[in-house]
Amino acid sequence: MSQGPRSGLAAVSSALLAMSRHLEVRDVLKTIVASARELLDAQYAALGVPDDHGGFAQFVVDGVSEEQWRAIGPLPRQHGILAAMLHEAKAERLADVRKDPRFEGWPDAHPDMADFLGLPIRDGEEIIGALFLANKRCPKPEGSCGFTQDDEELLSILAQHAAIALTNARLYERSRELTIAEERSRLAHELHDAVSQKLFSLRLTAQAAAALVDRDPARAKGELHQVAALAAEAVDELRAAVVELRPAALEEDGLVATLRTQIQVLDRAHTARVTFTGAGLRALPAAQEEAMLRVAQEALHNALRHSGAEHVDVSVRRRGCGAVLRVTDDGGGFDPTAVRRAGRHLGLVSMRDRAGEVGGSLTVESAPGKGTTIEMEVPGG
């Protein structure tokens, strides 16, 4: 706070706003650590989220290079000062952490640390993390700690808001997991319906072949061979679809790969031809990719379930710094105005809401007998 109350308040405000911008847990952790190190002018900062086995589920550092971090080795265990913060739930401010009786040493590649400030991050009575700083950048008389009581109070404020941001991020990820689980269930149901219909047709063909056994044995034999071949194809198709029926992994695969995988599944599960084109698209902010995926899924559901389309095409392409998603079908179409008057929305309201929440827009072009095109544009980051 040495720059004065006005500058200090602005810095705290910036840090809190930065934490609130992120929804991914890992991004929130990184922002908390970077903000704490900058606000208190420390050389090093770290935040550990404990697991249930004496270690850390996540451990984020700032001020340590990637090379240093790899050289340090495995994540630390919950011991020494870290354990004290997690189990005694109080702040620790030390002139030299190495001289504390609870200090248990560091790996050889660990950077040298002296003065230390740490405290737990709490959500109600639950301790959900430990935040600590080391090596305050200021003159320090021999044997004294560079971190002050004011620093401790400022870090405490930051930790309270960090708890809110981290809890919200966890709720968001849990909500997304539930949405993905629902989508998997819906796709599994569609696959079940499609394969059941094919197997039912095969059963009828087999029964017809059986009726020919006495009248035309040669023809019956040929029909049965055909039934066996079609049944084998159905089994192979189902196996391939089940392999691809996995959660949408936007973080690992990106929007294009995730859409391509899901559309391959839908193409197998429906009589309509479902195609996808998308290449050269740069990564978008996570919330925008999530919104585009959900809009594409809703539009595909409408086209395949309600439009009677023979062909549905999905494309994603770059436009400026952002991207455009287009879902087009050659189905029966509808009058968007009449749909609104009748109080039926076909998911259009939720799609528009999703687009608007990420700063995007959604347009719908359709007419009876003319098919439907749904286009969503997002600005990028």
Helices and strands as residue ranges (DSSP letters): H 5-20, H 25-39, E 42-50, E 56-62, H 66-72, H 80-88, E 92-94, G 97-99, E 116-123, E 126-136, H 149-211, H 217-244, H 250-269, E 273-278, H 286-306, E 311-319, E 322-329, H 336-341, H 348-357, E 361-366, E 372-378
